[in-house]
Amino acid sequence: MALCGGVGAMALPSELIVHIFSFLSDRDKLRASAVCSRWRECLFYPALWTELKLRIGDGCNGGGPGSEETLRLEFLMRKFGSYVRELQLELAPIESYVSSLNNEPSAARTDQPPAPGSDPQVPNRWKDAMATYLDQVLCVFTGIHNNRNLQKLSLYGDTCILQQEGLLDSPNRHQIPQGDKKINEIQQLFMELLSNSRQLRWLSCSFMLGLVTPCSLAYLSNRSAETLQHLSLLEHQLGPLISPSEMDRLSNLTSLGLDFSDLTSELCGLLASPRRTPLHRLSLLLNGAALEFKPLDGTATEDNWKALVRVSANLRVYIMALEVDSSVLLRVLKPSLPLERLHLDSYSTLVTDATLELISQQYNKTLTHFLLLRDDPDLPDLSVNRNEDPLVLLAWRCTRLAVLVIHGYTVWSHNLVAISRLRGSSLRVLGVSEESIDFDPDQLVCMEGDPGHNLIKEVSLGLGRVWRPCLDSSLILPEPSQHFHRELHTFSMGM
């Protein structure tokens, strides 16, 4: 690069300008590129765009084909898709369409009852949302499918609302203009990307609307099969996305994320092979709503877990269970499972005190994160008919507990104080929603001052820091599948 004439910043050599711009965020780089042609030339130097982190689709303009963010995505993929080394992308084009649809008067909506013998009609705004989503995914893979230098690919599609509405079913996809054709193109481009890759180390695809199929990994190049260290594949209602033969190729994996039903006894046996690199992190999603399509028959047994732990002595497991009955939890929580993080989330399904008792006894030496969330307005008391509150026992037994989050269950104020004193400053996060806290009437009689203020004071003293009852929105995301995707990422990166 030549030295330009002039004074000030314009007199600096281009190499130095590129170095200065390397400290800017992606957003600031794009803004700075509009200053002058010299800066634009320097800002689009490949070395500045080795890593892209994008969230597309939740803007107020709807994210349609001609929207500003869609055009920006096309520009970024066209400019940098062929040589970017790390791409983390979250696609959420559904949110603005959902709010618009819910705000429309019923007369203006197209979700009228279907005619006899015809397919149910998908509302136009749902069609627009799905078409936008497919266009954006197609744009991404058109830009990166020939990239041989890609080392990290992390994709998350916020398609849970479509799944809940049944709009991902094949009859409904036929109503999207060229919907099936675009999905086939996306799948083909994804397989080309895997085939062209040479040094892929991280591959994560979560709920990407049929992007990953059971045969996708067969196209992964042999070189990437040797370099791949992290793999996570999750999809709505599909069967196993990775076969035992493909897992056998990926002998250097150190972290893995799967649907719990996909961790079969055979697959767990392969992971326990002494010929493989020991596994360090295993993230499992157990979705009660999907058990109809993905039964737990044939999943890892207690003997499988014992064999796996013998080979992978440093293995730690993260499990999120969504709307899962306690009887199912008691079935899958094996004693030899090295559970470090457990997230129990539901709208109405109740976790019993017996389940908490099992968790606190079996995982007292490994459990560091425990999240117990329930959205039902009824707040059950898990300490009824018990001498000791099961949450207090869990805090007492699990000596490594660092994160405890509770919402949707009654937490008595005196038990909350006991938890803070038991774990002290080692409990880095104690998140309890204000509506979950209750006060014992007998204790209120002899208590001076405001009970809420006294509780905050006592818990703060126990933890050794200022504390208030709340749920941190940055810690607990409202969409459980998105929370699992991000938590899986930080959990696997924390090796």
C-alpha positions as CSV (number, residue, x, y, z in Angstrom):
1,M,0.0,0.0,0.0
2,A,1.3,3.4,-0.9
3,L,1.7,6.5,1.3
4,C,-0.8,9.2,0.4
5,G,0.1,12.8,0.2
6,G,-1.5,15.4,2.5
7,V,-1.4,16.0,6.3
8,G,-2.9,14.6,9.4
9,A,-4.6,11.2,9.2
10,M,-4.6,11.1,5.4
11,A,-0.8,11.2,5.5
12,L,-0.6,7.9,7.4
13,P,0.4,4.8,5.6
14,S,-2.5,2.4,4.8
15,E,-1.0,-0.3,6.9
16,L,-1.2,1.9,10.0
17,I,-4.8,3.0,9.2
18,V,-5.8,-0.7,8.8
19,H,-4.2,-1.4,12.2
20,I,-6.1,1.5,13.9
21,F,-9.4,0.4,12.4
22,S,-8.8,-3.1,13.7
23,F,-9.8,-1.9,17.2
24,L,-13.3,-0.8,15.9
25,S,-16.5,-2.9,16.2
26,D,-18.1,-4.2,13.0
27,R,-20.8,-1.5,13.3
28,D,-18.3,1.3,13.6
29,K,-16.2,0.0,10.7
30,L,-19.3,0.2,8.5
31,R,-20.0,3.7,9.6
32,A,-16.4,4.8,9.1
33,S,-16.3,3.4,5.6
34,A,-18.7,6.2,4.6
35,V,-16.1,9.0,5.5
36,C,-14.1,8.8,2.3
37,S,-12.9,6.5,-0.5
38,R,-9.5,6.1,1.2
39,W,-11.0,4.9,4.5
40,R,-13.4,2.7,2.6
41,E,-10.5,1.0,0.8
42,C,-8.7,0.4,4.1
43,L,-11.8,-0.7,6.0
44,F,-12.6,-3.5,3.5
45,Y,-9.1,-5.0,3.8
46,P,-9.7,-8.8,4.4
47,A,-7.6,-8.9,7.6
48,L,-10.2,-6.6,9.3
49,W,-13.1,-9.0,8.7
50,T,-11.8,-12.4,9.9
51,E,-14.7,-12.5,12.5
52,L,-18.4,-11.6,12.1
53,K,-21.0,-11.7,14.8
54,L,-24.5,-10.7,13.6
55,R,-28.1,-10.9,14.8
56,I,-30.5,-10.3,11.9
57,G,-34.2,-9.8,11.8
58,D,-35.5,-8.3,15.1
59,G,-35.5,-4.7,13.8
60,C,-38.6,-2.6,13.6
61,N,-38.6,-2.5,9.7
62,G,-39.6,-6.2,9.5
63,G,-36.4,-7.4,7.8
64,G,-38.0,-8.0,4.4
65,P,-36.0,-8.5,1.2
66,G,-35.6,-4.8,0.6
67,S,-35.0,-3.8,4.2
68,E,-31.9,-2.1,5.4
69,E,-30.6,-5.0,7.4
70,T,-31.2,-7.5,4.7
71,L,-29.3,-5.4,2.2
72,R,-26.5,-5.0,4.8
73,L,-26.3,-8.7,5.2
74,E,-26.1,-9.2,1.4
75,F,-23.3,-6.6,1.3
76,L,-21.3,-8.2,4.2
77,M,-21.6,-11.7,2.7
78,R,-20.7,-10.6,-0.8
79,K,-17.6,-8.7,0.5
80,F,-16.3,-11.0,3.3
81,G,-18.1,-14.3,3.0
82,S,-15.4,-16.0,1.0
83,Y,-12.6,-15.3,3.5
84,V,-14.2,-14.7,7.0
85,R,-12.7,-17.2,9.5
86,E,-15.4,-17.0,12.2
87,L,-19.1,-16.4,11.6
88,Q,-21.6,-16.3,14.4
89,L,-25.1,-15.6,13.2
90,E,-28.5,-15.4,14.9
91,L,-31.5,-15.0,12.6
92,A,-34.7,-13.8,14.1
93,P,-36.9,-12.4,11.3
94,I,-40.0,-13.6,13.0
95,E,-40.4,-11.2,16.0
96,S,-41.6,-8.0,14.2
97,Y,-44.0,-10.0,12.0
98,V,-45.5,-11.7,15.1
99,S,-46.1,-8.3,16.8
100,S,-47.7,-6.9,13.6
101,L,-49.9,-10.0,13.2
102,N,-51.0,-9.8,16.8
103,N,-51.9,-6.1,16.5
104,E,-54.0,-6.5,13.4
105,P,-57.8,-6.5,13.6
106,S,-59.3,-9.9,13.0
107,A,-61.0,-8.7,9.8
108,A,-57.7,-7.7,8.2
109,R,-56.1,-11.1,8.8
110,T,-56.0,-13.9,6.4
111,D,-56.3,-16.8,8.9
112,Q,-59.9,-17.5,8.0
113,P,-61.2,-21.1,8.3
114,P,-60.1,-23.1,5.2
115,A,-62.6,-24.4,2.7
116,P,-63.6,-28.0,2.9
117,G,-61.0,-30.3,1.3
118,S,-58.3,-27.5,1.1
119,D,-55.1,-27.0,3.0
120,P,-55.2,-24.7,6.0
121,Q,-54.1,-21.2,4.8
122,V,-51.1,-19.6,6.4
123,P,-51.6,-15.9,7.2
124,N,-49.8,-13.6,4.8
125,R,-47.5,-12.1,7.4
126,W,-46.4,-15.6,8.5
127,K,-45.6,-16.3,4.9
128,D,-43.6,-13.1,4.6
129,A,-41.7,-14.0,7.8
130,M,-40.8,-17.4,6.6
131,A,-39.9,-16.2,3.1
132,T,-37.6,-13.5,4.6
133,Y,-36.0,-16.1,6.9
134,L,-35.2,-18.4,3.9
135,D,-33.9,-15.5,1.8
136,Q,-31.5,-14.5,4.6
137,V,-30.2,-18.0,5.2
138,L,-29.8,-18.5,1.5
139,C,-27.9,-15.2,1.3
140,V,-25.5,-16.3,4.0
141,F,-24.7,-19.7,2.5
142,T,-24.3,-18.2,-1.0
143,G,-21.6,-16.0,0.4
144,I,-19.7,-18.6,2.4
145,H,-20.1,-22.0,0.6
146,N,-16.8,-21.7,-1.2
147,N,-14.9,-20.5,1.9
148,R,-12.0,-22.9,2.5
149,N,-10.6,-20.9,5.5
150,L,-13.7,-21.0,7.7
151,Q,-12.7,-22.2,11.2
152,K,-15.9,-21.4,13.2
153,L,-19.5,-21.4,12.1
154,S,-22.2,-20.8,14.7
155,L,-25.9,-20.5,13.5
156,Y,-29.1,-20.1,15.4
157,G,-32.5,-19.7,13.9
158,D,-35.3,-18.3,16.1
159,T,-38.0,-20.5,14.5
160,C,-39.7,-21.8,17.7
161,I,-42.8,-19.6,17.2
162,L,-43.2,-21.1,13.7
163,Q,-42.8,-24.6,15.2
164,Q,-45.4,-24.0,17.9
165,E,-47.9,-22.7,15.2
166,G,-47.3,-25.8,13.1
167,L,-46.0,-23.7,10.2
168,L,-42.9,-25.8,9.6
169,D,-45.0,-28.7,8.5
170,S,-44.6,-29.7,4.9
171,P,-48.1,-28.7,3.8
172,N,-47.6,-25.2,5.1
173,R,-44.1,-24.8,3.6
174,H,-45.7,-25.5,0.2
175,Q,-47.6,-22.2,0.5
176,I,-44.4,-20.2,0.7
177,P,-43.2,-19.0,-2.7
178,Q,-40.5,-21.4,-3.8
179,G,-40.2,-22.5,-0.1
180,D,-39.2,-26.1,-0.7
181,K,-36.9,-25.1,-3.5
182,K,-35.1,-22.6,-1.3
183,I,-34.7,-25.1,1.5
184,N,-33.2,-27.6,-0.9
185,E,-30.8,-24.9,-2.2
186,I,-29.8,-24.0,1.4
187,Q,-29.2,-27.7,2.2
188,Q,-27.1,-28.1,-0.9
189,L,-25.0,-25.0,-0.2
190,F,-24.4,-26.2,3.4
191,M,-23.1,-29.6,2.1
192,E,-20.9,-27.7,-0.4
193,L,-19.5,-25.6,2.5
194,L,-18.7,-28.8,4.5
195,S,-17.1,-30.4,1.5
196,N,-15.0,-27.3,0.7
197,S,-13.9,-26.7,4.3
198,R,-10.3,-27.5,5.2
199,Q,-9.8,-26.3,8.8
200,L,-13.2,-26.2,10.5
201,R,-12.9,-26.4,14.2
202,W,-16.3,-25.3,15.5
203,L,-19.7,-26.2,13.9
204,S,-22.9,-25.3,15.6
205,C,-26.3,-25.3,14.0
206,S,-29.4,-24.8,16.1
207,F,-33.0,-24.8,14.8
208,M,-32.1,-23.6,11.3
209,L,-35.4,-24.8,9.6
210,G,-34.1,-28.0,8.1
211,L,-30.6,-26.8,7.2
212,V,-29.0,-29.9,8.7
213,T,-30.2,-33.3,7.6
214,P,-29.1,-36.8,8.8
215,C,-26.8,-37.1,5.8
216,S,-25.2,-33.6,6.0
217,L,-22.1,-34.6,7.9
218,A,-21.3,-37.2,5.3
219,Y,-20.1,-34.3,3.1
220,L,-17.6,-33.0,5.7
221,S,-14.1,-33.1,4.2
222,N,-11.6,-35.5,5.8
223,R,-9.3,-32.6,6.8
224,S,-12.1,-30.8,8.7
225,A,-13.2,-34.1,10.2
226,E,-9.7,-34.3,11.8
227,T,-9.6,-30.6,12.9
228,L,-13.2,-30.4,14.2
229,Q,-13.2,-29.9,18.0
230,H,-16.8,-28.8,18.7
231,L,-20.0,-30.0,17.1
232,S,-23.6,-29.2,18.1
233,L,-26.6,-30.1,15.9
234,L,-30.2,-29.4,17.0
235,E,-33.4,-29.3,14.9
236,H,-37.1,-29.5,15.4
237,Q,-38.7,-32.9,15.4
238,L,-36.0,-34.6,13.2
239,G,-34.5,-37.9,14.1
240,P,-30.7,-38.3,14.9
241,L,-28.7,-35.8,12.9
242,I,-25.4,-37.7,13.3
243,S,-24.9,-41.4,12.7
244,P,-22.4,-43.6,14.6
245,S,-20.3,-43.9,11.5
246,E,-20.0,-40.1,11.2
247,M,-19.2,-39.8,14.9
248,D,-16.4,-42.3,14.4
249,R,-14.8,-40.0,11.8
250,L,-14.8,-37.1,14.3
251,S,-12.2,-38.5,16.6
252,N,-10.8,-35.2,17.9
253,L,-14.1,-33.7,19.3
254,T,-13.7,-32.2,22.8
255,S,-17.2,-30.7,23.1
256,L,-20.5,-31.9,21.8
257,G,-24.1,-30.6,21.8
258,L,-27.1,-32.9,20.9
259,D,-30.7,-33.5,21.6
260,F,-30.9,-35.9,24.6
261,S,-32.7,-38.5,22.5
262,D,-29.9,-38.5,19.9
263,L,-27.4,-39.6,22.5
264,T,-28.0,-43.3,22.0
265,S,-26.3,-46.2,23.8
266,E,-24.3,-46.9,20.6
267,L,-23.2,-43.3,20.2
268,C,-22.2,-43.1,23.8
269,G,-20.2,-46.3,23.4
270,L,-18.3,-44.7,20.5
271,L,-17.5,-41.6,22.6
272,A,-16.1,-43.9,25.2
273,S,-13.5,-45.4,22.8
274,P,-9.9,-45.0,24.1
275,R,-8.9,-44.2,20.5
276,R,-10.6,-40.9,20.6
277,T,-9.6,-37.6,22.2
278,P,-11.3,-37.4,25.6
279,L,-14.6,-35.4,25.6
280,H,-14.6,-32.4,28.0
281,R,-18.0,-30.8,27.5
282,L,-21.4,-32.4,26.6
283,S,-24.6,-30.2,26.3
284,L,-27.9,-32.0,26.0
285,L,-31.4,-30.5,25.3
286,L,-34.3,-32.5,26.6
287,N,-37.6,-31.2,25.1
288,G,-40.7,-32.8,26.6
289,A,-42.8,-31.6,23.6
290,A,-40.6,-33.5,21.2
291,L,-40.6,-36.8,23.1
292,E,-43.5,-37.9,20.9
293,F,-41.2,-37.7,17.9
294,K,-38.0,-38.5,19.7
295,P,-38.6,-41.2,22.3
296,L,-35.9,-41.9,25.0
297,D,-35.8,-45.6,24.1
298,G,-32.2,-46.7,23.5
299,T,-30.5,-43.6,25.1
300,A,-27.4,-43.8,27.2
301,T,-27.5,-46.2,30.1
302,E,-25.8,-46.1,33.5
303,D,-23.1,-48.4,32.2
304,N,-22.6,-46.2,29.1
305,W,-22.0,-43.2,31.4
306,K,-19.6,-45.1,33.6
307,A,-17.6,-46.2,30.5
308,L,-17.6,-42.6,29.1
309,V,-16.4,-41.1,32.4
310,R,-13.6,-43.6,32.7
311,V,-12.2,-42.4,29.4
312,S,-13.1,-38.7,29.7
313,A,-12.2,-38.0,33.3
314,N,-12.7,-34.3,33.0
315,L,-16.1,-34.6,31.3
316,R,-18.8,-32.1,32.4
317,V,-22.4,-32.1,31.3
318,Y,-25.0,-29.4,30.8
319,I,-28.7,-30.3,30.5
320,M,-31.7,-28.1,29.7
321,A,-35.0,-29.8,30.2
322,L,-38.0,-28.0,28.7
323,E,-41.5,-29.0,29.9
324,V,-40.3,-32.4,31.2
325,D,-42.2,-34.3,33.7
326,S,-40.4,-35.4,36.9
327,S,-40.9,-39.0,36.1
328,V,-38.9,-38.5,32.9
329,L,-36.2,-36.6,34.8
330,L,-35.8,-39.4,37.3
331,R,-35.4,-41.7,34.4
332,V,-32.6,-39.8,32.6
333,L,-30.6,-38.4,35.5
334,K,-28.2,-41.3,35.9
335,P,-25.9,-41.4,39.0
336,S,-22.7,-41.6,37.0
337,L,-23.6,-38.6,34.8
338,P,-21.1,-35.8,35.6
339,L,-23.7,-33.0,35.7
340,E,-22.3,-29.5,36.1
341,R,-25.2,-27.4,34.9
342,L,-28.9,-28.1,35.0
343,H,-31.7,-25.9,33.7
344,L,-35.3,-27.0,34.4
345,D,-37.7,-24.8,32.5
346,S,-41.5,-25.1,32.0
347,Y,-44.8,-23.3,31.5
348,S,-46.8,-25.5,33.7
349,T,-45.1,-28.8,34.4
350,L,-44.1,-29.1,38.0
351,V,-40.8,-30.3,39.3
352,T,-41.3,-32.3,42.5
353,D,-39.4,-32.2,45.8
354,A,-38.3,-35.8,45.2
355,T,-36.5,-34.7,42.0
356,L,-34.7,-31.9,43.8
357,E,-33.7,-34.4,46.5
358,L,-32.2,-36.8,43.9
359,I,-30.3,-33.9,42.2
360,S,-28.8,-32.7,45.4
361,Q,-27.7,-36.2,46.5
362,Q,-26.4,-37.5,43.2
363,Y,-24.6,-34.3,42.0
364,N,-23.4,-32.8,45.2
365,K,-19.7,-32.8,44.0
366,T,-20.2,-31.6,40.4
367,L,-23.3,-29.2,40.2
368,T,-22.3,-25.6,39.8
369,H,-25.3,-24.1,38.0
370,F,-29.0,-24.8,38.8
371,L,-31.9,-22.9,37.2
372,L,-35.5,-23.7,38.2
373,L,-38.0,-21.7,36.1
374,R,-41.8,-22.0,35.7
375,D,-44.1,-19.5,34.0
376,D,-47.4,-20.6,35.6
377,P,-48.9,-17.9,37.9
378,D,-49.5,-20.6,40.6
379,L,-46.4,-20.8,42.9
380,P,-46.1,-24.2,44.4
381,D,-44.3,-24.7,47.7
382,L,-41.7,-27.5,47.5
383,S,-41.2,-27.5,51.2
384,V,-44.7,-28.6,52.1
385,N,-44.8,-31.7,54.4
386,R,-41.0,-31.6,54.7
387,N,-38.8,-30.8,57.7
388,E,-36.2,-29.1,55.4
389,D,-36.7,-27.1,52.2
390,P,-35.2,-29.0,49.2
391,L,-33.6,-25.9,47.8
392,V,-31.8,-25.2,51.1
393,L,-30.7,-28.9,51.1
394,L,-29.4,-28.5,47.6
395,A,-27.4,-25.3,48.6
396,W,-26.0,-27.2,51.6
397,R,-25.0,-30.4,49.8
398,C,-23.8,-29.0,46.5
399,T,-20.6,-27.4,47.7
400,R,-19.5,-26.1,44.3
401,L,-22.8,-24.3,43.6
402,A,-22.1,-20.9,42.0
403,V,-25.3,-20.0,40.2
404,L,-28.8,-20.5,41.6
405,V,-31.9,-19.0,39.8
406,I,-35.5,-19.6,40.9
407,H,-38.7,-18.4,39.4
408,G,-42.3,-19.7,39.6
409,Y,-41.9,-21.6,42.9
410,T,-42.5,-20.2,46.4
411,V,-39.2,-19.4,48.2
412,W,-39.7,-18.5,51.9
413,S,-37.7,-15.5,53.0
414,H,-36.0,-17.4,55.9
415,N,-34.9,-20.1,53.5
416,L,-33.4,-17.5,51.1
417,V,-31.4,-16.2,54.0
418,A,-30.3,-19.7,54.9
419,I,-29.1,-20.3,51.3
420,S,-27.1,-17.1,51.2
421,R,-25.4,-18.0,54.5
422,L,-24.6,-21.6,53.5
423,R,-22.9,-20.7,50.2
424,G,-21.7,-17.1,51.0
425,S,-19.6,-15.3,48.4
426,S,-19.0,-18.5,46.5
427,L,-22.6,-18.2,45.2
428,R,-21.8,-15.7,42.4
429,V,-25.4,-15.5,41.2
430,L,-28.5,-15.8,43.3
431,G,-31.5,-14.8,41.1
432,V,-34.9,-15.0,42.6
433,S,-37.9,-13.2,41.1
434,E,-39.7,-10.9,43.5
435,E,-43.1,-12.6,43.0
436,S,-41.6,-15.9,44.1
437,I,-40.6,-14.7,47.6
438,D,-43.1,-15.1,50.5
439,F,-42.9,-14.3,54.2
440,D,-43.8,-16.5,57.1
441,P,-46.7,-14.8,59.0
442,D,-45.4,-16.1,62.3
443,Q,-42.1,-14.4,61.7
444,L,-43.7,-11.1,60.6
445,V,-45.3,-10.7,64.0
446,C,-42.0,-10.3,65.8
447,M,-40.2,-8.5,62.9
448,E,-39.4,-4.8,63.1
449,G,-39.3,-2.6,60.0
450,D,-40.1,-3.5,56.4
451,P,-39.8,-7.3,55.8
452,G,-38.6,-6.7,52.2
453,H,-35.9,-4.4,53.3
454,N,-34.8,-6.7,56.1
455,L,-34.6,-9.6,53.7
456,I,-32.4,-7.7,51.3
457,K,-30.1,-6.7,54.2
458,E,-29.8,-10.3,55.5
459,V,-29.2,-11.9,52.1
460,S,-26.6,-9.2,51.2
461,L,-24.8,-9.9,54.5
462,G,-24.8,-13.6,53.7
463,L,-23.5,-13.2,50.2
464,G,-21.0,-10.5,51.1
465,R,-22.3,-8.1,48.4
466,V,-25.3,-6.0,47.6
467,W,-28.3,-8.2,46.5
468,R,-31.8,-7.6,45.3
469,P,-34.6,-9.9,44.2
470,C,-34.7,-10.0,40.4
471,L,-34.1,-12.1,37.3
472,D,-31.2,-10.8,35.2
473,S,-32.4,-10.6,31.6
474,S,-28.9,-10.9,30.3
475,L,-28.5,-14.2,32.3
476,I,-32.0,-15.7,31.6
477,L,-33.2,-15.2,28.0
478,P,-37.0,-15.3,27.4
479,E,-36.7,-17.9,24.6
480,P,-35.4,-21.1,26.1
481,S,-33.9,-22.5,22.9
482,Q,-31.9,-19.3,22.4
483,H,-30.7,-19.5,26.0
484,F,-29.6,-23.0,25.4
485,H,-27.7,-22.1,22.2
486,R,-25.8,-19.3,24.0
487,E,-25.2,-21.2,27.2
488,L,-23.9,-24.1,25.2
489,H,-21.5,-21.8,23.5
490,T,-20.1,-20.3,26.7
491,F,-20.1,-23.7,28.4
492,S,-18.1,-25.3,25.6
493,M,-15.7,-22.4,25.3
494,G,-15.0,-22.5,29.0
495,M,-12.9,-25.7,28.7
